[in-house]
């Protein structure tokens, strides 16, 4: 077991920091020994990834996501972290020198530049630096795109945002050293997953209400049909011998008779845990809501 402090390098809506203790209880015994591989096909901000990589050593690890700019950032942190740190340090110093009330112009210039490069499918280190800059300075660290795929989150109101966390970025780079980083659909992980693999699935959550999905992570949504397809994949991975854990929303928060996931995963173990989340777009509509942790080895 390893003991190193590594944390996500971005804030991420729906991040798992709040329920990490509950997820840890579902880590299978034998991690890093009998279980020599780790996979996370919806990596997002990577709270579970960095917790696992900070504690255990694996022969191989695999992460993926459909967000091209996020994956480009992971790759640049792994492969050329010092160049990324240099760019972020310059951005941070320049931004913090601007009077607080005058930062809006700088923020929207950076957002426009990011969208210009995004439209060209650019995955350069500049894109990675802008991705982290925007994440650290935008409203609530959201990642949301419009119907044309443009990042459209407004500026947040932070007086001293930590844009360049050099120590953590270098620690993340070290942990990602032997990690395969893929931009693509979760199904591509099929070739990696075997009987020696622990897999954590954290897909886009099923909305709890008609307004709960007001933030769009990608242009294509993740509807019930896709939730069913994912459940088939998870159960296939389980039948093939992998150790699986998956998280999702609990429909019973808003409709006690909604058994969508209870029926979908009736062959696996389902635990209900609590987190503080917004259940719709109204900022004040927050509270402790139940979330689902699904596993085949509880």
Secondary structure by P-SEA (a helix, b strand, c coil): ccccccccccccccccccaaaaaaaaccccccccccbbbbccccccaaaaaaaacccccbbbbbbccaaaaaaaaaaaccaaaaaaaaaaaaaaaaacccccaaaaaaaaaaaaaaaaaaccccaaaaaaaaaaaaccccbbbbbcccccccccccccccccccaaaaaaaaaaaaccbbbbccccccccccccccbbbbbbcccccccccccccccccccccaaaaaaaaaaaaaaaaabbbbbbbbbbcccccccccccccccccbbbbbbbbbcccccccccccbbbbbbbbccc
